[in-house]
């Protein structure tokens, strides 16, 4: 049975689930969520897909999962991949997933939305400056950790990598330039070199070009 992933191309959180699915060997297909026309806020979506009103959502037969980190755990349960080679590595993977959700992706997603998907006159300059400062601190942590490493944890790609890279391939400005962070840049190149890697706008349906 084909796994369904409710997602949309603009969502870095959805990309955290779609990318490991694409690399896992599992049979899956994306289902477009029309976020920008309010689908996730509709009573039908909340009743039928996700009561939290969010994407991504994974549906595999009777299994329905929300939150990218939980979906990543399920991919590991199904395939044995990306969760860390040892118990110690598994804990370290989760440590970085939690760190990303709190320190990196949460700030990057909000800043990118405020800077690119709100009307120009409604973009709060002080909030954007504040979150960009928090993002810079997160980039410093990640860049320093990656010095001398190909991957965040262990000798191969894990969900720590797929979580932390969730927003870093997007072209829209939000306060990240790969050239400013050489270790992050090298690490992102390692991810791009994985067999089956695709850019979020190529992997999932939906992009700003569709609404242009």
Secondary structure, DSSP 8 states (H G I E B T S, - for coil): --EEEEE-TT-HHHHHHHHHHHHHT--EEEEE--GGGTGGGSHHHHHHT-TT--S-EEEETTEEEESHHHHHHHHHHHHS-SS-SSHHHHHHHHHHHHHIIIIIHHHHHHHHHHHHTS-GGG--HHHHHHHHHHHHHHHHHHHHHHTT-SSSSTTS--HHHHHHTTTTT--S-SS--GGG-HHHHHHHHHHHTSTT---HHHHSS--HHHH-
